[in-house]
Amino acid sequence: MTGLHTNINKYNVPVIRSVSISINSSKCNACGACAKACPSNVLAIKTTPLGEQKISIEKRTACLGCLRCMTACRNNAIEITRHL
């Protein structure tokens, strides 16, 4: 899934046509640093039916491709691909 953008100057991010974001669940410890770093609230901490916390991609199309979540993740669990 991708986010689509044509002009994003509010966050001083380059103009991006589409962004793909994914989370490697085997590396993610659901610390929430990525969700806190995201200016668009793309990521959120969710509780599974079994009571475990996990990071969820809530607003995939709102992703700016700013890489703040990737930078905040100490486990390198987030991958973002930007398509100009």
C-alpha positions, 0 to 999 in steps of 0.5 A, spaced: 500 500 500 502 506 498 501 514 500 500 519 494 502 526 495 503 531 490 506 537 494 508 537 501 511 543 504 509 544 511 514 539 513 519 541 508 519 534 505 521 533 498 515 532 493 514 525 493 509 521 488 508 515 493 510 512 499 510 505 501 511 503 509 512 496 512 513 494 519 517 488 520 514 484 526 519 480 528 524 486 529 518 491 532 518 491 540 512 496 540 515 501 544 511 506 540 517 511 538 515 511 531 508 513 533 510 519 537 515 521 531 510 521 526 507 528 524 501 525 520 499 519 525 500 514 520 502 509 526 499 507 532 500 502 538 494 497 538 492 492 543 491 485 540 485 480 542 491 477 546 493 483 550 499 484 546 501 491 544 503 492 537 504 497 532 499 498 527 499 502 520 493 506 521 493 511 516 497 509 510 495 514 505 497 520 510 505 517 510 509 523 508 515 519 507 519 524 512 523 518 515 522 520 522 519 513 524 524 510 521 530 514 525 526 513 531 526 506 531 532 503 535 530 496 532 530 498 524 523 495 524 520 500 519 522 500 512 519 506 507 520 506 500 519 513 497 518 514 489 519 520 486 
